[in-house]
């Protein structure tokens, strides 16, 4: 089963002026496509595993019968594919607020504004490349944290049930550098305008 680059539900320029069209196009057709290509290449070595859902493979990465180097490739590229697929889905030119999620956020954090404050600080203070996440843990509790590189919440914590990603923000430089250069904080602040869920 070959993995494919997901189509966007909006044009590359639809998130202007907050995320520029050129960044969106490169991010989608080059970076995300690269993860898909590398993912398919490593899974060609393991036909039985290739038939399993990617979420299952990433969530059980430590127990897979694969060479360690191939596990690393799967983690980086399978994670990259899953992370980006979610990233494209949670953004839109117009808000499509998830009222159930908003109520859960208010219950856990007190307000949406408090969530934004904590999430923004997490994203801005993360060292190097990675993602900021709002997740549900295995008890259904909302949590905010960051992970390095293309690590997925599905594999954290290891050997447990993993966490379900709800909102993920790509804080790799390729996600914002053309427009914002080194101004990650400005990128994060503007990104709230295109997050459709809250």
N, C-alpha and C positions, 0 to 999 in steps of 0.2 A: 504494500500500500504506500504509494508515493505521497509525501506531504507536498502541499502546494501553497504558494503565496496567496493569502486571502485578498479579495478585492475590497477596496474601501467603499464605504457608503456615501462618500462625498468626494468632491474634486480636490486636487492638491492645493488649490488656492482658497478652499472654503474656510480655513481656519485663520486666514489673514484678519487683522494684522498681527495676531498673537504668535502664530507659527507660520513662517513664510512658505510659499509654494515650492521653492527650490529645495529647501530643507526637507519638506514632506516627500517630495519626489525621490530624492537621493536616499532618504531614510527608508522608504518603502521598497523601492526597486533595486537598491544596491545592498544596503545593510541587511534588511529583513530577508531579501532573496538569497543573500549569501548564507544566512543561517539555515534556510530551507535546503539549499544545495548541499551544504556540509552534513546536515542531518540525514538526508537521503543517502548520501555516500556512505556514512558509517553504518546505517541500518541495512545496506545491501549485504554486509558481511554476516548479518544475523536475520535470516528470513523469518524465523519463528517469532522473534521479538518485533519485527517490523509490522506484524499483524495486530499487535497490542496497541491500545490507545496511548498516545504520547503522554498524557497525564499520568497514566499508570506506570510507564517506564521512568518518568522523572521522579515520581513519588516513591518508587522502589529502587532507585538507582544503585544503592549500596549492595543490593542483593542480586543484581543481574549477572548472569553468566557471560561476562564480557571481559576482554583485556582492559587493564586499568587505563591505558591511553585512550581506548575507545569510550570508556565511561566518561572520561574527561571531555572528549569531543561531544558526546551525547549531552552531557550537562550544559556545556557552553552553547551548543547550537540548538538542541531541543528546548532548553530554557529560553534562548533568544527568540525562537519561533513562538513559543507559548506566550512569553511576556509581551512581545510586540502585537500578537493577534489580539490580546486583551486591550492593549494600549489604543489601538485604532478604534476598537468598539466603544470605548468609554468616552471618546471625544466626538464632538459634533458642533456644527455652526450654531445650533439652537439648543437650549436646555431641554432635557427630557427627564425631569426630576423623578427620582425613585423615592416616593414618599415613605415606603416601608424602611428603606435604608436611612432616610433622614431621621425617622423616629428612633431607629436603633442607635444612630450617632448621638442624638440628643440624650438618650438614656445612658450611654456609655461615657460621653465626653462633656455633657451638659449643654452643648450647643454646636451647631455647624461651624461657627466662627472659632470655637476652641479647637475643634478637630483641624481646621485649616491652619491654625497657629502651630499646633504640634507637628502636623505633617510637613508644613513648610520648613520648620526648624530642622526636622529630620532630613529632609531633602538637601537643604543648603549646607548642613554641617557634615554630610557624608563625604568621606575622603575618597577621592578618585572616582572611577566609573562604577555605575551600579544603578539601583532602582530604589525608590521610596515606595512603601507598601501600606495599604490598609487591608488587613486580612481578618478572617475569622479563624480562630484557633480550633482545636478539636473539641472544645467545649462550647463552641458557638459564640465566643466572646470576641469582640472587635479589638484589634491591636494595631499599632503603628510601629514600623521599624524600617530599616534599610538593609539591603543585601548587596554584596559586591557583584560586579560583572553581570552575567546573565543568570545568576542563581534564581531559582523559583521558590516561592513560599511552599510549594508542594513538597519540597524535599527538606523542609525545616519544621521541627527539629529532626535530625536523622533517626531512622529506625522507629519513628512514631508515626502518627497518622498524617502528619503534615498539616499545613494551613491552607485555607482556601483564599486565593487572591480576589479582592473586591475592586480595589483601585490601585493601579500601578503607574508611577511616573518615571519615565526614562530620564536619568540624569547623566548618561554618557554625553560627552561633548558633541558627538555626531548629531544629537537630538536638537541642539540649539546654537552651535558655534557660528554658523553663517550669519545669523541675525544678532546674536547676543554676545559673541566672542566669549570672554571669561566671566560674563555677568550672569552666573547661574541663578542668583537670587531674583533677578528681574525676570528671567525665563520662568521660574517657578511661580512667581506672583502673577504673571500674565496667563499662565496655563490654566489657572482656575476659571478663566473666562470661557474655555473650550471644553472643560470637563462637564459632561452633560448631566451627570447623575445627581448632583447636589447644587 
